[in-house]
Amino acid sequence: MVGFVLKACVRRGAGAVWLALTFSVIVPQLGHTQILPPYSVINNVPNPLALPGQDLTQQKMGQSINVFCPTVHSIAMTPAATPGQIDLDHLCSSMLGNSFRLDVNGLNGALSQLNGGAELGVPTGQASIVQTTQTSRQTSAIEARLSQLRDWPTDTAVAGGGFPRTGQIAALNTEDPTGQILLAQNQAPEFTYSSGLFGVWANGFGQFGSKDPTTSVNGYSFNNAGFVAGADYRFTPQLVAGLAFGYSQSNTNFDTSAVSAPGQFLSGNLFQGNIYATYSVTDALYLSGIGLVGGGNNNSQRHIVIPSNNPASTPPIDSVAVGNFGSQIQGVTVAGGYALPFGPLIVTPILRFLYQHTGVDAMTENGALGADLAFGSSSVNSVLTFLGADAQYTMSTPFGPLYPIGRFHWAHQYSPGNTAVSVAYSNDPTSISSFILPGTPTSRNYFDLGVGLGLQLSGNSSAFINYDAILGITNTTYNSFTAGVRFSF
């Protein structure tokens, strides 16, 4: 319960009588009564919400409440005060005075409810590997297409026996009058490939995983799904280039966290355009590149639940805050590899560089009155290198050539924690309540382990399915599936 004390004193001087009034607030704090100075100097006293066992977001929210409460109270007392400002003043006084009559754990839980883990509302507050999963899956689908273009057997029907040599496409002659592309005369196997210069393809993908809560961020589970389709043309025997378009839908669910009220989520979509090319320098050495640009729309929902052990005077809080904001991405991937044949087995060591910029627009929530938050714009730059190898084995089956695939890539992040999000109460017109939540570092190193299977359906069509797991990211699991079909004309 919050009480108030009004003191008066009379001073005489210079022929006049002065009446001074002092307004103080009495705050019962965790079983005892604490008398705070007047609202005007409340910032000079210790924060009554600085409690034991707090994580970073709880500390920030407690400091924010302690700082801006005097201002919000003065605004709420004016005739022009909005319902949101009045509700925020009630929320502020209830927290400072602990009229909910919560213990230390209960108050810390209330602070968590008020900020929702804070990173909930802005994707750049999540670990960078999760931020880029939608983009990385689309990029991986394009890289699979480039690999298939370089690996001539998986794109064509084998007309003869035995296994073709690695990187034969770099040594192919031009088309003969029948429209067939023939191997160079110095190639030993007698293979003829019937395939056109123009190709189209389509892939679908899905991802799922989770992150455990830590002392500084909320926990969550996520799943993404989408597709990417493209078309390309073989301009020379060595050079292929094309365009691709992708769409993905992402969902992040915070119900997996014990400190998160049910019904908290972040969902979004991403439209992405890509331009790509691969060039065979020799029969074995290749270079490739992908440029991408895209954007999307995101929706967030926070559920704020603060119980009350004193419902007669301070009712519990149960509110839902929703938000909507846009996001943008730009990026580039450059890669090179060298194919090493071991009979039917081809092993290709690969080095790849990725840069991606993700920007998120500012957002103001609505629906929860005083508990609504305003998030500032934010951005993250992801810089990664990948070092590893792909392996493909060729098998003859009654259904056609079959290609088991495996890969192992080591990823290194050069900027694992370069995000920061500004947060403030949307009903605080002075922005005094604003505070900055620094980015949460994630693992600098992780591993991509993948397996797959390709099948030649006919002379101008093929299909594949892949599974990938990300290993080595602290407190995070990540899995993805990709499947697709390819046609040439």
N, C-alpha and C positions, 0 to 999 in steps of 0.2 A: 504494500500500500504506500502511496506517495502522499506526504503531508507538506504543508507550506507554513512558513513563519514570516510574519510581517513585523518589523521592528521600526520604532520611530524614536528620534531624538531631537531635542531642541537646542539650537546654538544661537547665541546673541553676539552680534558684532557689527560695528560700523552703523549703529543706530537701527539695525533691522533684525528681525527674528527669522531664522531659517529652520524649516522642518525637513529633516532627511529621512527618507524611507529606504529600507533594505529588504529585498525579497530573496528568501532562501528556500531551498527544497530539501526536505528530509527524505532520504532514500534508505529503506530497509534493505540491507545487502547481506544475503546468505545468513540470516539468523540474527543479525544485529543491526542497529540503527546508525547510519552515517549522515552527518549534517554537512552538506556541500555548500560552498560559498555561493554568492549570487550567480545567476545564469551568465552574467556578463564576463565572469572570470573563471568559468568552469574549466576552461582549457588549461589552467595552471595547476589543477589538482590531479592526482593519480587517476588513471582510467579505472572506474569500478568494474568494467567488463574485461580487464586484463586478468584472466583466470588461469589456474594451473591446467596443464595438459592441452593447450590450444595448438592447432596447426596454423599454417601461415594464413589461410583464408579467414579463419576465425579471428586471428589477431587483427588483420586488416579491417574486418567489418566492425569489431569492437572499438577500434580507434576511430573509425569513421563516425559511428554513432555518438561517441563521447564528444567529438569535435563539433558536429553540426547541430546537435540537439538544441542548444540555446537559440540559434538562428531560426530553426524550424519552429520553435515554440513562439517566438516573437511574430513570425509570419502568420502562424495559425490563429493568433489572437486578433488579427485585423479583419475588418468586414469583407475585404477582397480575397480572403483565403479560399482556396479551392477545396473540394471534398478530399482530394488526394493529399493535400498539405495537412489538413486536419487529421486525417487518418495516419499520416506519417508522424505527426506530433504525438498522437496516442501511442503508436508503436514505439517511438523513441522513449517516452516517459515510462512505458511499461517495461522496457528492457533495462533502462538505467535504474529504475526503482525496484525492479524484479517483482512487480505486482502479480506476475504469474506464479510466484513462490516456487521457483525451480531451484534445484541444487546446482552444483558446479557443472556436472555433466549435462544437465538439462539446459542450462544457459548456453553452454558451448554448442549443444545440438541446435538450439534456436539460432545462434549465429550462423551455423552451417546452412540452416534452412533459408535464412535471409539472403545468403549469397549463392545458394544452389551449387556450391563448388566453383562458382564464378566462371570457370572455364566452360560450363555447359553452354552458354549463349554464344560463344565465339569459337569457330573451328580451330583457329590458330592457337587456342589455349590447350589443345590436345597434342599428344606426342606427334612429332613430325612424320613418322612412318604412317600413322593413321590418317593424318591430314592428306597425304598424297596417295592413298590407296586407290581412289577412283582414277586418278590420272595415271598411276603406275600400271594399273591393269590394262588400261587402254593402250599405253605405250608398249607394254609387254606383248599385247596382241599384234601390234604392228611389227615388233621385232621378230615375232614368230613368222610373220609373213615374209619379212626380209630374209630370214634364214632359209625358208622354203624356196625362195627365189634363187638363192645362191646354190642351194643343194639340188641340182637339176633332177636327180632321180625321183625326189619326192613330189615333183611337179608334173611328171610325165610317166608314160607307160614304157616299161622296158620291153624292147622287141626281141632281144637275144638273151643268151645265158650269161652267167657270171655276174660280177659286181662292177659297176662303173668306177672310175677313178675320181678322186676328190677334185672339186672345183672345175669340172670339165667345161662348164659354161663359158669360162674365160677363153677357151681355145676352140669354140665352135665356129664352124664355117657359116656363111649366110645360108638362107633357105634355098633348097633346090627347086626346080620347076614344079614339083608335086606339092610344095608347101611344107615339106618336112625339114627339120633342122638336123644336120648331120654332124657327127663328131669330126674333129680335125683328123687328117690322115695319119698323124703321128701317134694317135691314141690306139693302144693295142686292142681293147675289146671291140667287138663288132656290134655296136648299139646304134639304133636309130630311134629318135624321139619325135613323137608327133604332138606338137604343142604350138599354139599361136603366140603372138607377141603381146596380146592384150589379156589381162587377167582381172578377175573380180573375186572378192572374198568377203565373208561375214563371220564374225566371232561373237559368241555370248560368254559372259563371265559372271561369276558370283564370288563373294568374299564373306568371311565371318570370323569373329574373334572377340577378345575381351581384354580389359586392362583392370588389374586389381587396384583398389584404392590405396593411396599412400598417405603420408603425413601432410602432404601439401596439395593433393588433387583428389577429386572424386573418382570413383571407379565407374566403369561402363562396359557394355557389350555393344558390338556394332555388326552390321551386315550391309553389303552393297551388292547391287546387281545392275547389269547393263549390257550394251552391245557396241560393237564397232565394226564398220563396214568400209571397204575401200576399193579402188580400182587403180591399176598401174599399167605401164607400158615399157617394153624393152626397147629403148632407143638404140642401143648397140649391144653386141653380145656381152659387153662388160657392164653396161649401165642400165639400171632399172629405176624409175621414179614414179611416184603416184600420190594420190590424195586419199584421206580417210576422214570419216566423221563418226563420232561416238557420243553416246548418251548413257548416263549412269544415275542411279538413285541410291542414296545412302541413308541409313538409319542408325542413330546412336541412342541407346537406351541406358538410362542411369538408374534403373530400378535394381540393378545388381549390387548397388552400394547400400550398406546398412545405414548410412547417415543420410540417404536420399529418400525423400517421400515418393510414393508411387506416382506414376504418370509424368515423370520428367523425361524429356527426349529432345533430340536435335535431329532434324531430317533435312535433306537437301537434294537438289539435282544438279547435274553438270553437263553442259553441252560443250563438246571439244572438237575443234578442227585440227587436222594434222597434215603436214607435208613430209614425205619421206623419200629416201633414195639409198641405193647401195651400189658400190662400184667394186668390181673384182680387179685388183691390181695385177695379180697373177692367178694361176690356177688354184692357189691355196690362200693367198693373202687378200683380204677385203677391208673396205671402209664403208661405214654407213652413218646416216644422220637422220634425226627426226626433229622437226620444229612443231610446236603446239601453241595454241591460244584458245581460251574458252572462258566460260562464265556460267553462273547459275544463281538459283534462288534458294534460300534456306529458311526454315521455320524452327522456332524453339519454344519449349513449354517448360516452365518451372512450377513446381507445386510446393507452396510454402505452408507447412503445418507446424504450429507451435502450441503445445498443450498448455493447459492452465490448471494449477492446483487450487486456484481461487476464482472459479468461474462466476461466482456471485458478483464480484466487483470488476474482474478482468476476464472477459470471455476469451476462449482459445482462438487462435488464428488459423484459418484454412482457406487459402487463396490460390488462384492460378494466374500466373503471368505469362503472356504469350508475346512473341516477337517475330519479326521478319526482316531479313537483310540479304543483300546480294554479295557475291564473291566473284573474283576474277583470277585467272591463272595464265601464266606465260612460261614457256620453258623450252629447253633444247637438250637433246641427247646425241652424243657422238660416240661411236664405238668402232673397234677394229678387232680382227681375229685372224688366226692362221690355222687352216685345217690340216690335220695330220692323219693320213689313212693307215689303218692296220687291218688290211683285208676288208671284210664287211663292216668293220668298226671305224668310224670317223670321230676323232677327238679334236675339238676346236677350242684352244685357249682364247679367252676374250678379255679385253680391257674396255671399260665403258665409263663415260663421264656424264653426269646429269646435273642440270641446273633448273630449278623451278622457283618462280615467285608466285606466292599466293597472297592475295589481298582481300580483306573483308571490310565491308561498309559498316558505318556506325549504325546502332540500333537502339530504339527506345521501346521498352515493353509497355503493355497495357493489360488491364483486367484485374490487377491486384492492388489498386489504389496506392497506399503508402509504401507497399513492398515492391512496386515496380522499379526496375533498374534501367539505367542508360549505359550502354557499352560504347566506347569510342571505337573508331576504325583501327584496324591492326593489320599487320603483314608478317610474313615469314619467308625467308630465303633458304631453300633447301639446296645444299651442294653435296653431292655424293659421288664417289667412285666405286666401281664394281670390278673385281678381279676374280676370274674363275674359268670354268670350262664347260662346254656342252659336249655331249656324246650321243651318237646315233648309230644304231645297229640295223643292218638290212637283212630281212628274213623273207624267204619265199613261202607263200601259203596258197592254198586253192582259191582264195579270194583275191589274190594279188599281193604285191610287195607290202610287207608290214615293217614299220620302223619304230622300235622301242627307243625312247629318248630319256636322257637323264642330264641334270645340270647341278652344279654347285658353285655359287657365287658368294664372295665375301664383299660386303658393303661397308664403306667407311663414310660417316657423316662429319662434315667439316663445320657445321653450324647446328649442333643438336639442341640448343636452347635459346634461340634468338627471338622469342616472341614476348610481347608484353601487352596487357589488356588494361585499359582504364575503365573503372567502374564507378558509378555514382547513383544516388537515388534520383529518379526522374522528377520527383516533386520537390527537389531542392533547387530553386532557381539561382542560388548563389554558387552552386557547384562546390561548396565547402566540403561536402561529403565525399568528394572524388578521391579515389586512391588507385594506385597502380599495382596490379598483380604481375610479378615478373614471370617470364617464361619458365616452364618446367623442363629441366634437362632430360633428355632421353639417352639411350645407349648410343655411343659413338660407333660401335661396330655390331653388325649382325650378319646373319647368313641366310641366303635363299637356297633352299633345297627343293628341287623339282623333279618330277617324273612325268612321262607322257607316252602316248602311242599314236602313230600316224598310219593311215591306211590309204593306199592308192586304189581309188574306186574304178577309174577308167583312164584312158589315155589323156583326158583333159580335166579330170576332177580328182580331188583327194579330200580327206577328212582327218581330224585329230582331236585329242582330248588331253589336257594337262592338269596336273595338280601341283601346287606350290605351298610350301610352309616357310614362314619367317621364323628363324630361331635366334635366340641370343638377345632379344629386347627385354629389358627388365620388367617383370610383372605383366607381360603382354603375350597373348597368343594370337596367331594370324594364319589363316588358311584361305586358299583361293582355288577355284576351278575355272578352266577355260576350255571351250570347245568351239570348233569351227569347220567350215567347208570352203574349198577353193576351186575355181574354174578358170580355164584359159581358153582363148578363142583365136 
